[in-house]
Structures are given as C-alpha cells and as structure tokens.
Amino acid sequence: MTMIAEAASADGLASQLAQSTWLLEWQRQRSDAGVSRSFGEWQPMAAVRSQGTPAGLLPLTLQLGSSSRLNLAYGLAAADQNSRDPIRVGVQGLGFSTNFGAVKSESQLYFSRPSLDGGAAATLVGDLGRSTAREGVDASRLQEGRAIRQSLGLSAGSIQLTGRFQEIDRSFALPQRFLSAAGSGETAKLLQELAQQSGTRRTALGMTAGLSKGWKLTGGFDALDDGAGRIHRQEVGIASDVLQIKSLHQDVGAQFAGFNRFGDAEVQKMAAQKGVKRSALQWALAPGKQFGIQGSTDTHRDASGAVDARSLALHLGAFQATERRRAVAGFKTVGALEAGDQALAKLGQMALREQTAALALGGKTRLAFASDTASDTGGRFQDERYEFASPTLVARARFRSIDAGFAGAKGLASVDKRFAGLEQLCGQRERAYDLDYVGSTWFGLRNHYSQTRAMDAD
C-alpha cells in the first residue's frame, strides 16, 4: 500500500501538515472549558500564512493496489471575526473508488459539524452587548449535515448498467471562508460541488442489453429533487433490424429551481421545460425493402394547455404517403417546444394537418397529391394539390378555400413560408389548373386557368 499526499511537492506537504497541526491546536484550545480569548486572538503557526479567519483542509489519498483508492479529508473553518459569526464548522469524510474492469464504483461520504465557538461567543456577549451567545444565530445553522454520493458501472458481455445515488442534507452548508481556503485540489472541488448541491437528492439508473438475433433493449430513469420541486424522466426502447420502439415520459416540476446546481448539461437544458409534462413515442417497422411504416406522437402539457404532434409515414413499393397533425390549445411554455412547433403554439388555438402521397408509375412518370388543412375557433383553411408528371406532360390542379372568420391566416406564415399571403384570400374559394405539354423540341403547349370566388357565392 502506497501513501501519496495530494500536494505535488514536499514543501506543499510540509505546509499542509503544519496547517493541520494548527487546525487541531486551534480546535482543542477553543474547546477547552473556561477559555475567554478575544475573538480572533489565536494566530496560526509560523509555517502557515497568517489570516484573519483560520480555515483549511487536509486531504490524503491512499492507493490500495492498482484498482482501488481511498481519499480521506479533514477540514475546519473557525469562527469569523469579520462577520462576527461565532460558529465554527468541521468537515470530515472519505471517498472510495474501485475499478475491476467490468465493475467500476465510486462512493463519497462527508459530514459537516457546526458548533458554537466559546471564545467567539464570549466576545459577542462582552464586546457587542448581546444578551446570549446564541443571539442572532439561526438554530438551523447548528445542525449537522451529511452528503452521500454513489455511482456504479457494470459491463458484462452485452449488458451495461449504470447507477447513481445522491443525497445531500440541506444542513450540509460549508461557509465561503472554508471553500475559499480549501484550495483547488480534487477533494476541495468535490466539497465545493457537494455544498452547491445541498438540499438535493438524485437517483438514476441506465441499462443497455443486447438480446438474441440482433435485438437491443435500452432504458433508464432519472429522478431529481431540490427540496422545492422535482424532475422525473423515464425512457424505454427496443430495437432490431425490423422494429424500433422508443418511449419517453418527462415531468419537470413547476417549483424546481436547481437546474444549474447539478453540473449536468442535460438537466440545464430542462430549464426551458419548467412546469411541462411530456410524453413521446416513436416507432418504425421495416420488414423488407418494399414495405415500411413509422409513426410518432409527442405531447407537451403545462398548466394552461397542451400541444400535440403526431406523424405517420408509409412506404409500399412505388407508393409513399405521409401525414402530420399538430394541435395547440392554450399552451404557454413555448420555449419547451422545437422551433417549428413554437410558431404554431404562439397562435394559441390551432389545429394543422399536412398530407402527402406519391405513386411512381415507371420511368419518370408519377402521380402526386398534397393537402394542408388548418382550423381555429373562427374558421377553416384547406389547400389541395394534385399533379401528374411524365416526360412530355405535366398537369396540375389546385383547390383552396379560406373561411372569412379564420383568424390564423396571417400567423400560419410563421409556421411555413408556403402559407404566406393567406390573409388576402379570407372568405374566398380558389381553383387553378395548369397544363404543360412538350411534344418535341419544336412544339409545346402551356395553358393556365384559375378562378376565385367569394365563398357565399357558391
């Protein structure tokens, strides 16, 4: 077993040992009965730089063979004479990590133990005229705190498991004077992170399993609690060469505020989804090259309403078809949506359906169809387009109608540019025909016909 100090040089180790001796002596003398030293009278040993508020951390690393490591730490923040804070805080704990190839684990356990400094309290009573030593001291600051963090990784053949558990008491609060004096080592950074996440709890589990005949199963959940609100996220998926299914359920509590406290980029991204519940399902079936079908549903809900998006796509030989439906009803948390759906959500009340179909007839000949339908509380818009195309002939037909009360005519342009100018056609019905014929390099024919009428004239 090899003992390695965290400091890089012998001088650094000597300084840390001297500081540790001073910290222990300070704690012993301040704990002696009947001590009435002036607040801040004690000075550190000559080997340690003098400072107004004594604080420090002594970390130690024990390497246990080639696969395990034990980290020990002891620290102390004395009472602060500058802010007249009579509370001193001791920090003790350990961390243990292992790496046995297939199994990796890491555990940390730390305690903060605040107490009332007798000498500092006597100064506050005598010099500042306080009636008692505890006057002006929040009782919750004298509660001991505990921080637990554990992580586990397992890889066995085609199975991979990851797990994480964290529980940090709200009372695990380290004073800034201690964090500033702790340094920038591994243990110091860990304590700073744990202190930042005080009052939080997190449980996470992830799994990937390769099954027989190319099947793969994935899943995981993540639950976070910052004391004010919660986040819950759950994913399940199964995939093969023929079938893929993936589901997601996510609930970001409206009161959750600790997005930046967990040091996790994925959690930080959820800030835009605060107060939103999301349920999503994606699936695809492709048993052969000539047939495939896929679909998805995605629903966002907040306290004001919901946004629902559904899609379906079919491929059958030379035939292809798609349908996409989106509906919004009072949803206010626009930032939780993708860019395309944000524009639709801003319209407040809207349902939009988009359809396409195409059939290849051989060579460069094909039939195509497209339709857009939108409706709100005031009316309806519909646009249908038909096309036949071959090397010598292209024929198109288009039918559009817009109710006079359709309020989303102008707003749809922000969803898709092809809807631009609809507000000019409100209350009208339009039909148009185009014919292009190319008989040879010296002969061709083009014809266009359109008609626009008021809808009440039909």
Secondary structure, DSSP 8 states (H G I E B T S, - for coil): -EEEESSSSHHHHHHHHHHHHHHHHHHHHHHSTT----TT-----TTS---SS-EEEEEEEEEETTTEEEEEEEEEE--BTTTTB-EEEEEEEEEEEEE-SSEEEEEEEEEEEEEE-HHHHHHHHHHH--SSTTTT--GGGGS-EEEEEEEEEEEETTEEEEEEEEEE-TT----HHHHHHS-SSHHHHHHHHHHHTTT-EEEEEEEEEE-GGG-EEEEEEEEEE-SS-EEEEEEEEEE-SSEEEEEEEEEE-TT---TTTS--HHHHHGGGGTT-EEEEEEEEEEEETTEEEEEEEEEEE-SS-EEEEEEEEEEETTEEEEEEEEEEES---GGGS-HHHHHHHTTSEEEEEEEEEEEEEETTEEEEEEEEEEE-SS-EEEEEEEEEE-SSEEEEEEEEEE-TT-TTTTGGGGT-GGGTTGGGGTTEEEEEEEEEEEEETTEEEEEEEEEEEEGGG-
